[in-house]
Amino acid sequence: MWLILHPGLPEQRALWLPEGASTLGRTEENTFHIQHISLSRRHARLERVSGHVTLVDLHSKNGTFVDGVRVERRELRVADTFRCGEVGFRLADAFEFEEPLCVQDLRTRFSPGSVDLLLEAERPSGSASALKVRPARAEDAHAAEKLQVLLKVGQALSSPGPIEGLLERALQLVFQIMEVDRAAILLVDPETGVLRPHVARLATGEPPPSGFYSRHIVDYVRHRSVGALFSDTRLDPRLLDAPSIILQSIRSSMCVPLKPREEVLGVLYVDNLSRPHGFSGEDLEFLTAFANQAAIALENSLLSQRLAEEAVLRASYLRFFPPAVMKKLQSARGAPLDVVETEVTILFSDITGFTSLSSTLRPRQVVDLLNEYFPVMADIVFRHEGTLEKYIGDALMAVWGAPFSQPDDADRALRAAVEMQAALNELNLRWRSQGRPELQIHVGINTGRVAAGNIGSEQYLQYATIGDATNVASRICTAAGAGEVCIAEATLQRCLARPWPLAKLPPVEVKGKQEPLTLYRVDWRAPPDR
């Protein structure tokens, strides 16, 4: 038989009523320990003998009632309801009740935020301590010991380290604190949403067989966000359609969600293979409090891992992507960096006559010159939200359209090229006043399809665009003269605006292309057409 607590209410729970005498009341010495202010410490007794159940009031302060009438002793029948103080109950047969629940809300006496239960409103007069902690009572000793254990659990799980290590420590603590045959922690796969086991072991320390846990139980707990006790799995109607219970020889089980906030990150599962009623409501409450501690530690570990990944991402890509693109990459968790085929506009910029210039300068002078030149050019690329793909000696390559595309990518690339030439004029004015050599650059722009994404090994990844369009952009840069900006016809067709005059050049033969290219020289010195 089942004793249904709070029948018909959302917090309804089903408590197995064993043969013999069972007591219910407010303290933990009772068979059914229910924390409610209207209950006496030992409120009532239920005597079950051969299918007959008798309810006996134990001189409670707020009384025991059947059908609204206060009773001292009354025999109950299946479906009878009664009330102890303000707490309602119903006697039910397991197979008549639709879904007997033995569940635990995630808030327990040991959850963070319940400190008020341990304090007094006012400090007693004459107290030698400033603490408002209420004096311990005899019945509080067991709860205090459990609270001490949970404190140690919190300390053990707060150590920094990888997530797998945290989960292993949590499982070791479960076996150290509780008598269970098998245990597992399953986490929700963020990509598929499926619960997958991450750590699992037997009481002997050996790994369990694959799929040993009940999928029905873990899904039940995950989707309802409650801790659940399956005291006798073979009699629990919630598991009638769960063949794994028989196949895996599961006699009793508990499962609780790992839910630090609104999202269930996973579940903690334990079971017993030898006996039904291997776990009690007290065990479920403790395991729920334990899982709360583990969930907070898991959330902190996931956050730490995410921050570390983002730090690596920022350190690796801050040199190549503008801030707006970095924000998108961080929100998308790196997925756009997978290799994809896409259309891009590629800009190549090269210093004219750099080899001969380098031969007249000391190596340190060359480096100093480039260290002043490249940051100015990179800032222009970023200002127009381009990707600074690489430096190749004295050349610079930038891309618009990857990892994120915009309708005016070709226009952005063209404006960046013109701004580069204008910025170099300003640099030259300063260098001239300092008696230093001046530079000239030639710029080529092309538009076409490429493979874009992270390319390389696990030890070294480089975001790159690979394809014929990239090679052609390099050839156009070579074809451009000193101080010129040349664009391909494909780029011109993608431009939404043409603010500078363009001069069509004679067909240009370039290496690797059978057909000559149609190019346009941009008169960037002319005032732009606003």
Solvent accessible surface area in square Angstrom, and as a share of the most:
residue,aa,sasa,rsa
1,M,31,0.14
2,W,8,0.03
3,L,0,0.00
4,I,0,0.00
5,L,4,0.02
6,H,40,0.18
7,P,41,0.26
8,G,73,0.70
9,L,90,0.45
10,P,131,0.82
11,E,91,0.41
12,Q,27,0.12
13,R,52,0.19
14,A,0,0.00
15,L,17,0.08
16,W,58,0.20
17,L,0,0.00
18,P,48,0.30
19,E,104,0.47
20,G,32,0.31
21,A,71,0.55
22,S,2,0.01
23,T,20,0.11
24,L,0,0.00
25,G,0,0.00
26,R,69,0.25
27,T,7,0.04
28,E,37,0.17
29,E,107,0.48
30,N,10,0.05
31,T,74,0.43
32,F,15,0.06
33,H,49,0.22
34,I,16,0.08
35,Q,108,0.48
36,H,59,0.26
37,I,162,0.82
38,S,6,0.04
39,L,3,0.01
40,S,21,0.14
41,R,116,0.42
42,R,111,0.40
43,H,0,0.00
44,A,0,0.00
45,R,64,0.24
46,L,0,0.00
47,E,37,0.16
48,R,35,0.13
49,V,96,0.55
50,S,93,0.60
51,G,40,0.38
52,H,113,0.51
53,V,0,0.00
54,T,24,0.14
55,L,0,0.00
56,V,15,0.09
57,D,10,0.05
58,L,33,0.16
59,H,172,0.77
60,S,7,0.05
61,K,175,0.74
62,N,60,0.31
63,G,0,0.00
64,T,0,0.00
65,F,36,0.15
66,V,5,0.03
67,D,119,0.62
68,G,59,0.57
69,V,88,0.51
70,R,121,0.44
71,V,12,0.07
72,E,108,0.49
73,R,145,0.53
74,R,94,0.34
75,E,100,0.45
76,L,7,0.03
77,R,182,0.67
78,V,51,0.29
79,A,53,0.41
80,D,35,0.18
81,T,65,0.38
82,F,7,0.03
83,R,93,0.34
84,C,0,0.00
85,G,3,0.03
86,E,128,0.57
87,V,1,0.00
88,G,22,0.21
89,F,1,0.00
90,R,79,0.29
91,L,1,0.00
92,A,3,0.02
93,D,47,0.24
94,A,8,0.06
95,F,138,0.58
96,E,123,0.55
97,F,28,0.12
98,E,167,0.75
99,E,61,0.27
100,P,0,0.00
101,L,31,0.15
102,C,9,0.05
103,V,15,0.09
104,Q,22,0.10
105,D,87,0.45
106,L,27,0.14
107,R,144,0.53
108,T,13,0.07
109,R,48,0.17
110,F,21,0.09
111,S,6,0.04
112,P,79,0.50
113,G,62,0.60
114,S,19,0.12
115,V,83,0.48
116,D,107,0.55
117,L,109,0.54
118,L,74,0.37
119,L,66,0.33
120,E,53,0.24
121,A,99,0.77
122,E,141,0.63
123,R,111,0.40
124,P,73,0.46
125,S,117,0.76
126,G,85,0.82
127,S,42,0.27
128,A,118,0.91
129,S,50,0.33
130,A,87,0.68
131,L,128,0.64
132,K,102,0.43
133,V,88,0.50
134,R,66,0.24
135,P,92,0.58
136,A,92,0.72
137,R,120,0.44
138,A,95,0.73
139,E,39,0.18
140,D,25,0.13
141,A,60,0.46
142,H,95,0.43
143,A,18,0.14
144,A,51,0.39
145,E,112,0.50
146,K,19,0.08
147,L,61,0.31
148,Q,98,0.43
149,V,53,0.30
150,L,3,0.02
151,L,94,0.47
152,K,124,0.52
153,V,1,0.01
154,G,20,0.19
155,Q,99,0.44
156,A,37,0.29
157,L,3,0.02
158,S,82,0.53
159,S,55,0.36
160,P,132,0.83
161,G,44,0.42
162,P,105,0.66
163,I,18,0.09
164,E,85,0.38
165,G,25,0.24
166,L,8,0.04
167,L,4,0.02
168,E,74,0.33
169,R,67,0.24
170,A,2,0.01
171,L,1,0.00
172,Q,95,0.42
173,L,26,0.13
174,V,1,0.01
175,F,36,0.15
176,Q,147,0.65
177,I,59,0.30
178,M,26,0.12
179,E,147,0.66
180,V,8,0.05
181,D,43,0.22
182,R,11,0.04
183,A,0,0.00
184,A,0,0.00
185,I,2,0.01
186,L,0,0.00
187,L,16,0.08
188,V,32,0.18
189,D,35,0.18
190,P,133,0.84
191,E,162,0.73
192,T,80,0.47
193,G,28,0.27
194,V,61,0.35
195,L,2,0.01
196,R,109,0.40
197,P,70,0.44
198,H,82,0.37
199,V,10,0.06
200,A,32,0.24
201,R,54,0.20
202,L,39,0.19
203,A,58,0.45
204,T,109,0.63
205,G,40,0.39
206,E,102,0.46
207,P,110,0.69
208,P,21,0.13
209,P,82,0.52
210,S,116,0.75
211,G,44,0.42
212,F,5,0.02
213,Y,19,0.07
214,S,0,0.00
215,R,95,0.35
216,H,66,0.30
217,I,0,0.00
218,V,0,0.00
219,D,43,0.22
220,Y,10,0.04
221,V,0,0.00
222,R,54,0.20
223,H,131,0.59
224,R,116,0.42
225,S,31,0.20
226,V,30,0.17
227,G,0,0.00
228,A,0,0.00
229,L,8,0.04
230,F,0,0.00
231,S,14,0.09
232,D,12,0.06
233,T,3,0.02
234,R,120,0.44
235,L,65,0.32
236,D,1,0.01
237,P,22,0.14
238,R,15,0.06
239,L,9,0.04
240,L,119,0.59
241,D,123,0.64
242,A,7,0.06
243,P,96,0.60
244,S,29,0.18
245,I,4,0.02
246,I,110,0.56
247,L,140,0.70
248,Q,47,0.21
249,S,54,0.35
250,I,0,0.00
251,R,49,0.18
252,S,0,0.00
253,S,0,0.00
254,M,0,0.00
255,C,0,0.00
256,V,0,0.00
257,P,0,0.00
258,L,3,0.01
259,K,46,0.19
260,P,34,0.21
261,R,172,0.63
262,E,157,0.70
263,E,120,0.54
264,V,21,0.12
265,L,29,0.14
266,G,0,0.00
267,V,0,0.00
268,L,1,0.01
269,Y,0,0.00
270,V,0,0.00
271,D,0,0.00
272,N,9,0.04
273,L,64,0.32
274,S,88,0.57
275,R,111,0.40
276,P,41,0.26
277,H,74,0.33
278,G,13,0.12
279,F,11,0.04
280,S,52,0.33
281,G,27,0.26
282,E,65,0.29
283,D,41,0.21
284,L,0,0.00
285,E,24,0.11
286,F,14,0.06
287,L,0,0.00
288,T,1,0.00
289,A,2,0.02
290,F,3,0.01
291,A,1,0.00
292,N,18,0.09
293,Q,46,0.20
294,A,8,0.06
295,A,0,0.00
296,I,70,0.36
297,A,13,0.10
298,L,1,0.01
299,E,43,0.19
300,N,85,0.43
301,S,16,0.10
302,L,50,0.25
303,L,80,0.40
304,S,68,0.44
305,Q,81,0.36
306,R,84,0.31
307,L,101,0.50
308,A,57,0.44
309,E,79,0.35
310,E,49,0.22
311,A,60,0.47
312,V,97,0.56
313,L,26,0.13
314,R,100,0.37
315,A,74,0.58
316,S,41,0.27
317,Y,18,0.07
318,L,78,0.39
319,R,157,0.57
320,F,33,0.14
321,F,1,0.00
322,P,1,0.01
323,P,88,0.55
324,A,42,0.33
325,V,13,0.07
326,M,1,0.00
327,K,143,0.61
328,K,93,0.39
329,L,0,0.00
330,Q,38,0.17
331,S,92,0.59
332,A,40,0.31
333,R,139,0.51
334,G,21,0.20
335,A,64,0.49
336,P,34,0.21
337,L,7,0.03
338,D,93,0.48
339,V,83,0.48
340,V,82,0.47
341,E,120,0.54
342,T,31,0.18
343,E,62,0.28
344,V,2,0.01
345,T,3,0.02
346,I,0,0.00
347,L,0,0.00
348,F,18,0.07
349,S,1,0.00
350,D,39,0.20
351,I,5,0.02
352,T,52,0.30
353,G,45,0.43
354,F,32,0.13
355,T,119,0.69
356,S,75,0.48
357,L,35,0.17
358,S,33,0.21
359,S,94,0.60
360,T,103,0.60
361,L,34,0.17
362,R,160,0.58
363,P,111,0.70
364,R,172,0.63
365,Q,70,0.31
366,V,20,0.11
367,V,73,0.42
368,D,52,0.27
369,L,3,0.02
370,L,28,0.14
371,N,94,0.48
372,E,54,0.24
373,Y,0,0.00
374,F,21,0.09
375,P,67,0.42
376,V,48,0.27
377,M,0,0.00
378,A,10,0.08
379,D,77,0.40
380,I,2,0.01
381,V,0,0.00
382,F,42,0.18
383,R,146,0.53
384,H,23,0.10
385,E,62,0.28
386,G,1,0.01
387,T,3,0.02
388,L,4,0.02
389,E,2,0.01
390,K,62,0.26
391,Y,101,0.38
392,I,86,0.44
393,G,63,0.61
394,D,24,0.13
395,A,13,0.10
396,L,0,0.00
397,M,3,0.01
398,A,0,0.00
399,V,1,0.00
400,W,1,0.00
401,G,6,0.06
402,A,5,0.04
403,P,23,0.15
404,F,55,0.23
405,S,80,0.52
406,Q,52,0.23
407,P,125,0.79
408,D,32,0.17
409,D,16,0.08
410,A,4,0.03
411,D,8,0.04
412,R,41,0.15
413,A,0,0.00
414,L,6,0.03
415,R,88,0.32
416,A,0,0.00
417,A,0,0.00
418,V,13,0.08
419,E,52,0.23
420,M,0,0.00
421,Q,5,0.02
422,A,44,0.34
423,A,18,0.14
424,L,4,0.02
425,N,74,0.38
426,E,122,0.55
427,L,8,0.04
428,N,13,0.07
429,L,105,0.52
430,R,110,0.40
431,W,0,0.00
432,R,135,0.49
433,S,95,0.61
434,Q,97,0.43
435,G,72,0.69
436,R,70,0.25
437,P,44,0.28
438,E,74,0.33
439,L,5,0.02
440,Q,95,0.42
441,I,0,0.00
442,H,22,0.10
443,V,0,0.00
444,G,0,0.00
445,I,0,0.00
446,N,11,0.05
447,T,10,0.06
448,G,17,0.16
449,R,137,0.50
450,V,4,0.03
451,A,37,0.29
452,A,1,0.01
453,G,0,0.00
454,N,36,0.19
455,I,66,0.33
456,G,59,0.56
457,S,57,0.37
458,E,164,0.74
459,Q,163,0.72
460,Y,142,0.54
461,L,88,0.44
462,Q,37,0.16
463,Y,5,0.02
464,A,6,0.05
465,T,2,0.01
466,I,97,0.49
467,G,24,0.23
468,D,80,0.41
469,A,10,0.08
470,T,16,0.09
471,N,84,0.43
472,V,11,0.07
473,A,0,0.00
474,S,32,0.21
475,R,78,0.29
476,I,0,0.00
477,C,6,0.03
478,T,107,0.62
479,A,48,0.37
480,A,8,0.06
481,G,30,0.28
482,A,46,0.36
483,G,5,0.04
484,E,41,0.18
485,V,0,0.00
486,C,1,0.00
487,I,0,0.00
488,A,9,0.07
489,E,67,0.30
490,A,35,0.27
491,T,0,0.00
492,L,15,0.07
493,Q,118,0.52
494,R,102,0.37
495,C,12,0.07
496,L,129,0.64
497,A,55,0.42
498,R,140,0.51
499,P,27,0.17
500,W,28,0.10
501,P,70,0.44
502,L,54,0.27
503,A,46,0.36
504,K,136,0.58
505,L,27,0.14
506,P,100,0.63
507,P,99,0.62
508,V,32,0.18
509,E,127,0.57
510,V,19,0.11
511,K,162,0.69
512,G,76,0.74
513,K,69,0.29
514,Q,177,0.79
515,E,130,0.58
516,P,53,0.33
517,L,28,0.14
518,T,43,0.25
519,L,1,0.00
520,Y,26,0.10
521,R,88,0.32
522,V,3,0.02
523,D,68,0.35
524,W,22,0.08
525,R,158,0.58
526,A,22,0.17
527,P,119,0.75
528,P,39,0.25
529,D,112,0.58
530,R,247,0.90
